[in-house]
Amino acid sequence: MGESSEVVLLGTFGSSYCKRVELALKLKGIPYAYVEEDLTNKSDLLLRSNPVHRKVPVLLHNGHPICESLLILEYIDEYWSHAPKLLPEDPYTRSQIRFWADFYDQKVRLASYLVLKTKGKDQDKAREDLAEVLRVFEEGIQRDFPTKSPFFNGENLSFLGVVIGTNACHYQAFEEAIGKITDPQRNELFFSWVDELKAHPLMRENLPPHDKLVAKMKAKFFQTPKVAV
Ligand SMILES: N[C@@H](CCC(=O)N[C@@H](CS)C(=O)NCC(=O)O)C(=O)O
């Protein structure tokens, strides 16, 4: 498909939804302009481009908006269909990858958000729930991908690697800001995958600066001052 394209990403600092799109663009070698959104004062461009959810990321491709990060990744892989591919060719394997990416967004992210938002006994319960959701993820990945890591495509990061890594690789910043999120001993396999993803140079390069992220998380979860989610 087309080579001469104008690509603009509307994003916000510290958002792993936005980081996954940036990482996919970098992996594919697609030049893009980045526009930082202030979510406490959303731009007209954002509101016009994503009138339904009013969220970032939004990818503007030759002026056409594409919303929802997982759908943006698929669009990138389909439009710029050259290697490295994010998704595999086989339709069944693609559906499995999409299933676990969706599971991660729906279940793992929600469970970790609840750990960040709660305190005391509620937080202990939220931590248990997160460990259980991660266990289901570990079991599912092992069952569905017994011979080949779904997080890499050869030397390159894959769709699932991008999705999981941009969210999980900076969990230490969350822990520094908020306290223990979960016990790596309980989900050793998951955290071994996170370590492998973090060892990838492009992943490391693309992670937000640790100290800046800690400061943002403190402000967000301790509400000093208020920062939009
Ligand atoms: N499901 C969306 C989630 C995006 C999302 O939650 N974006 C947050 C920033 S991390 C946002 O724009 N929040 C603004 C708001 O909720 O008003 C996706 O995958 O793109």
The ligand as an ORCA input file, in Angstrom:
! r2SCAN-3c Opt
* xyz 0 1
  N      -9.376      1.431     24.760
  C      -8.624      2.630     24.490
  C      -8.174      3.220     25.810
  C      -7.457      4.557     25.633
  C      -7.394      5.350     26.936
  O      -7.919      4.942     27.979
  N      -6.758      6.526     26.846
  C      -6.651      7.407     27.989
  C      -5.195      7.822     28.196
  S      -4.266      6.458     28.771
  C      -7.442      8.687     27.709
  O      -7.386      9.226     26.628
  N      -8.180      9.191     28.718
  C      -8.902     10.412     28.618
  C     -10.276     10.328     29.209
  O     -10.645      9.234     29.708
  O     -10.979     11.321     29.190
  C      -7.476      2.280     23.565
  O      -7.043      1.110     23.558
  O      -7.040      3.142     22.803
*
